[in-house]
Amino acid sequence: MTFKVIVKGSGGQARLLGAFDRDPGKSNPIEITTFLTPEDSFYTTLQHDDDGKVRTRAVLEAIGGSKNYKGKGIFIRHQQVEGPLNESWPPPSTRQLLGGTNLVSIGDSEVGPFDVELTKKPIEHVREIIGQFAPRAFRRPQTEDELESFVSLAVPTIEEGRDFFDALRIPLRSMLSSPEFMMFDGIGQHDGYALASRLFLLSVEKYARR
């Protein structure tokens, strides 16, 4: 029997946290680590039964509730949510990435949700953040044209007046999905950056073989 754990946000969009197989009569704890916002809620649902039919909440309501259901199901004995996992929020990695902006907590909690206050034009913040992140992502300094090619991806979203994070995610996702980030392209190069990347890859390979 397979069941799924799903998170549903305020906008109605659902995302799968995990699918798990369990044999009838056996009990095993399930632990999931994920990021939740204050608007998120999660629930467990049965993926399918032996006949291939999905047992949804609508089915249970149609027969008068779970007490009238005679088929196979899942008994959840206990659920527990722990967090936050960081001592402060946003974590240091986020603060480093968003350097140059003011991160302000929403409400009284020091580990609760936060918002960003811009100290200059949005595109200038994007350019500064991309300029600081690119050398670490690509393991070498970037030219102005290379940086601008990523920064320009955020311009349409900013001009539409959308949220700053929406605009910033576009160039960051492009960088983190680019071949230059995901693969080593320093073959045949002999500068210090290519050598450092090659030595790093060799050390990772050596560690993985242990």
N, C-alpha and C positions, 0 to 999 in steps of 0.2 A: 504494500500500500504506500502510495506517495502523497505527501502533503507539501504545501507551499506556504512560505511566510511572505506576506506582501505588505508594503508600506504605501499608504495613500496620503497625498498632500492636500493642501487647502484648495488647490485648483482642480481636484478630482483626478489628477494623474497618479497612476499606480506604478510601482516598480517592485520587481522581484528581489527579495533578499536571499532566497535560497529554496531549493527543493530537496526533500529528504525522504528516503525509503525506510520504512519500519515494518517489521514482521508482526503479525497479530500476537498479542499476549506478551510482548516484550516492551520494556520501558527503558528509554535512554534519554539523557539530557541533551539538549541542543543549545549551543551557544553561538551567537551572531554578534559581530562587532560592526557597527555601521554609524553613519552620521544622520541624526534626526534633527529637524527643526521643531520649534514649538507647535507648528500647525500640523505636524505629521501624526498619523495614527497607524497602527499595524494590526494585522489580523492573520489568522491561520485558516487555510481552506484546503479541502481534499481535492487532489488533482483529478482522480478518476477512481472508479470502483472496478470490480472484475468484469462488469458488463460494459465498461467504457463510458458510462454516464457520469457526468459531473454532478456532485451533490452540493448545490448552492444553497444560500440562505432562502431563496425564493421557493425551492423545493420543500424545505422544512416548514416554511410558513404555510404552504399549500396543504400539508398533512396535519397541521395543528401544532407544530413545534417539534423539537428534537425528541421529546418523550414518546412520540408516536412513530418515530423512525426505527425500523427493525433491521436495517442493513448494517454493513460495516461502517465504522467511524473512528474517530480519534478522540481520546479522552485526554485533555490537558489538565494535569494535576496542579501545575504551578507555573506562573509567569513572573519574571522579575526584570526590571529595567534599572541599570546602574549607569551613572554618568554625572558630570562629564569626566572623560578620561584624561583631560588636561587640567593642570593646576590653574591655568589662566586661559581666558578666551578673548580674542583668537590666540592660537598657539604661536610660539616664537617664529615658526617658519612662515606663517601668514603675515606677521608683523614685518618680517624681513622683506618679504615679497612686495608688500604695499608700502614700503618706505617712502616718505614724502607726503603721505596722507595722514589725517588724524582719525584714529579708530576710537569710536565712542560707544560705550555700552548702552544698550537700550534697557532702561529700568535701573533697579538698584543692584542687581547681581553683577559681580565682577567676572563671573564665568558664563553669563547668559549671552543672548544674541547681541550683535553689535552692528553699527552702521558706520559708514565712512564719510568723513567730511573732507571735501577737496579744498586745497589751498591755492589752486590755480586752475586754469582751463582743463577740462577733462582730457583733451588730446595731449596736453603737455604732461599730465600724470602718466598716461599710457606710454608716451615716448620715454619717460624716465624709468618706468618699471621695466619695459622691454629692454632698454639699454643696459640695465643692471642684471637682468636675468639671462639674456642671450649668451654672454661669454661662458656662463656656467652650464647652460644647456648644450651648447655646441662645442664646448671645450677649446675655444679660441676666441680672440677678439673679432667683432663683426665690423664690416664697413658701414658707412652711413647709408648707402643704397640698400644693403641687406636689412638693416634695422628699419628703414622707412617702408620697405615692402611689407613688413609685418605690422607696423604701426598703422599704415593706411587701411588695413582690414577693419579697424575699429571706427573709421570715420563715418560710414553710413549709419551705424547704430547710434553714434553720438548725435548726428544730425537729426535723427528721428526723435531725439529727446528721451531715449530709453535709459534704463539704469546703468550706472557706471560699471558695475560688475558684468553686466551683459556685454558691454563694449569690450572690456578687458579680456573676457574669456575667449573671444574670437581669435585674436593674435596668439594668445597663450596656447590654445588648442592646436592652432596651425603649427606652432613651433614644436610642440610635443608629439605631433604626428608626422613630422617631416622626416625624410630618410636620413638627413644629416644628424638628427638627434638620435634616431633609433639604431643607426648602423655606423660603424667606424669607416670613415672615408679617407684615412690618412695614409693609405698604401702609396709608396713611392715618395712621400714627403719626408723631409729630414729636419724640419724646424722643431723647436722645443715643444710646441703644443702637440704635434703629431707624436713625438717621442713619449711625452707624458701620457697621452691616451693609450699608446701601445703598451707601456709598462703597466698601466692600470688594468688593462684587459688581461695581461699575462698574470697579474697577481690574483685577479678574480678567478681565472681558470685554474690556477694552482690551488686556491682555497676550495674550489668546488670539487676537486679530485680527492680531497681528504676524506 
